[in-house]
Amino acid sequence: MHAIQIDGAALRWGETDRPQLGAGEIRIQVHASAANRADLAQRAGSYPPPPGASPILGLECAGEVTELGEGVTRFSVGDAVCALLAGGGYAEEVVVAAGQALPVPRGLSMVEAAAVPEVFATAYLNLFMEAELRRGERALLHAGASGVGTAAIQLCKAFDNPCYVTVGSQNKLDACLALGAAGGWLRSEGSFVDPVTQWSEGQGVDAVLDPVGGAYLEDNLKVLRQDGRLVVIGLMGGARTEINLGLMMIKRLRLIGSTLRARSVPAKAAVMDALYDEVWPLIENGQIRPIVDRVFPIAEASAAHEAMAADENVGKLVLKVRE
């Protein structure tokens, strides 16, 4: 089969071995995958795949089931599926545990379906499972125009959680407001503490979803209200900083570090099952939709990475593998 391979500073579409199919797994003929910041980190050598995972880039895909491993009963050959992967999506074929795949939501193309698994799983896991966001509670979403951000905005709107976003440009803020964000702030305008405090009528927010890390920690703690939860899902702003433990104690705050990729197959399957129950109906009735910024041929994966590194996208950058 063909797959994207890291060749020095370049990405090359070339031949490689087919993945082996194991018990409980399905083989998918990939129609589309999508770029994620984790792919850029892996390419740079700072985010290796978990033990046993494919070294090929790509944390999600959509395609057709072509083979079933022993014991698989939830799918049949020919089913259209999308899947959450630990790696391997930038390829013509991928093998994944059946529990990490779901039927393509009715009404979505393969390109649209490829933009769903990683970002909706990340947003749902961290807002509603880790942070335990309850109906009516407020959320602050950093990088609101990212793939995860655009998914999180829509989930918050659907589940009656007013959300405020931080973004890098006015056009991104406009896009977030159109998706359902209740307010937002441009990073270039400085600290978000005062605008978030004003938006929340002085009460603060109940949860923060943060891919930035160290650079935002102090201000995140300031805007959280009593019993607030901060979920850190990325370190774009650094891995180290000082922390005010006194403020955490007084407010009874929770700081939660979270990753999805390295979780066990049963843990990922539980997230996907929750998506199927809670989010799939909203996608199929049109209330929620994947936001696709651009589609690149798989051989142009480098161009997609350049666009992501330049922070140009609103939503997902999809890689098309086949028609």
C-alpha positions, -999 to 999 in steps of 0.1 A, spaced: 0 0 0 10 37 -2 13 59 29 28 93 38 64 88 51 86 113 69 116 117 47 139 142 65 121 175 64 97 163 37 66 142 36 66 116 8 37 95 -5 53 61 -11 50 23 -7 51 6 26 39 -26 42 2 -32 49 -7 -33 85 -15 -67 100 -51 -74 111 -56 -87 146 -85 -101 167 -111 -75 174 -99 -52 147 -111 -40 113 -93 -31 81 -104 2 65 -98 13 30 -91 50 37 -110 76 17 -99 106 37 -79 115 68 -72 149 85 -43 169 99 -39 175 136 -13 195 156 -2 161 170 9 152 135 31 183 134 46 174 168 52 138 158 69 149 125 91 172 145 101 143 168 85 156 200 54 134 201 62 97 193 33 73 188 23 51 218 39 16 220 25 -7 194 8 21 173 15 27 137 44 51 131 25 66 101 9 100 108 -29 104 111 -52 102 141 -85 98 123 -100 86 90 -131 77 71 -135 49 47 -149 15 39 -145 -17 60 -127 -43 38 -118 -70 64 -129 -81 98 -107 -95 125 -117 -125 147 -146 -117 170 -158 -85 153 -196 -84 150 -205 -47 151 -194 -41 114 -197 -58 81 -175 -57 51 -186 -27 30 -197 -5 59 -188 31 57 -171 41 90 -150 68 106 -124 60 132 -103 74 160 -67 62 155 -34 61 175 -17 65 141 -18 53 105 -44 75 89 -22 90 62 -24 58 42 -45 38 18 -53 13 45 -54 13 83 -62 -13 109 -80 -2 141 -99 -18 170 -135 -21 161 -145 -1 193 -127 30 180 -148 31 148 -184 43 142 -207 43 112 -204 75 91 -232 97 102 -261 98 78 -258 128 54 -220 132 57 -195 126 29 -163 107 35 -144 140 35 -168 154 62 -167 122 82 -129 123 83 -131 157 101 -152 142 130 -135 116 152 -104 133 167 -119 167 174 -153 157 186 -139 129 207 -114 154 222 -140 181 229 -166 157 243 -142 138 265 -126 168 280 -157 190 285 -183 165 294 -164 135 308 -133 151 324 -146 185 333 -181 171 339 -197 202 324 -234 204 335 -262 221 317 -262 258 321 -225 260 332 -202 284 314 -171 274 295 -140 292 282 -125 277 250 -91 287 239 -82 284 202 -119 285 194 -114 284 157 -94 252 157 -108 218 149 -113 210 186 -126 246 192 -152 245 165 -164 211 177 -165 223 213 -185 255 205 -212 234 188 -213 209 216 -216 237 242 -245 253 222 -263 219 218 -260 211 256 -269 246 268 -235 257 280 -227 293 271 -191 295 259 -166 323 254 -136 319 230 -102 333 225 -89 334 189 -61 350 168 -80 371 143 -113 389 137 -124 366 109 -119 336 133 -139 353 160 -167 360 135 -167 323 125 -169 312 162 -198 336 169 -216 322 139 -212 287 153 -227 297 186 -201 312 208 -216 338 231 -186 360 231 -149 362 223 -116 379 226 -86 385 203 -53 373 217 -36 404 203 -57 425 227 -38 412 257 -51 393 288 -85 377 285 -92 380 323 -112 412 322 -133 404 292 -142 369 304 -150 384 339 -173 410 323 -190 384 300 -196 361 330 -211 390 350 -183 388 375 -190 352 383 -163 335 363 -165 303 342 -171 267 353 -146 251 329 -117 260 307 -106 239 277 -70 249 271 -45 237 244 -20 264 253 -6 253 287 19 273 307 15 307 292 -23 308 301 -23 290 335 -23 320 358 -51 338 339 -71 305 335 -71 301 373 -82 338 377 -113 334 355 -125 301 370 -152 304 396 -156 283 428 -153 246 421 -141 254 385 -122 229 363 -93 236 340 -85 209 314 -51 212 297 -50 194 264 -19 209 248 13 228 255 16 253 226 24 280 253 49 259 272 50 230 296 64 249 327 51 278 347 44 289 383 11 280 399 -8 298 427 -18 269 449 -34 292 474 -59 304 447 -66 268 438 -73 259 474 -95 289 481 -116 283 450 -115 245 452 -102 243 416 -93 212 397 -65 211 372 -68 182 348 -42 171 324 -56 151 295 -45 133 264 -66 110 241 -41 93 219 -23 72 246 -55 59 263 -64 23 262 -86 8 236 -115 3 261 -112 39 272 -113 52 236 -142 29 228 -161 44 258 -156 79 244 -167 68 209 -198 51 224 -207 83 241 -203 102 209 -226 77 191 -253 81 218 -250 119 224 -235 135 194 -243 113 163 -281 122 165 -272 159 165 -249 155 135 -276 135 116 -303 160 123 -281 189 112 -277 206 146 -240 199 146 -216 197 116 -179 191 110 -162 223 99 -139 217 70 -116 246 61 -98 230 31 -93 197 14 -58 186 2 -48 156 -19 -29 132 4 2 137 -17 1 174 -6 1 166 31 31 190 35 9 219 23 -17 210 49 9 210 76 22 244 65 -13 258 67 -18 244 102 16 256 114 7 291 101 -26 290 120 -46 297 89 -75 274 93 -110 276 108 -119 240 115 -103 210 99 -78 205 71 -88 172 54 -65 150 34 -83 131 5 -69 97 -2 -93 84 -28 -125 93 -45 
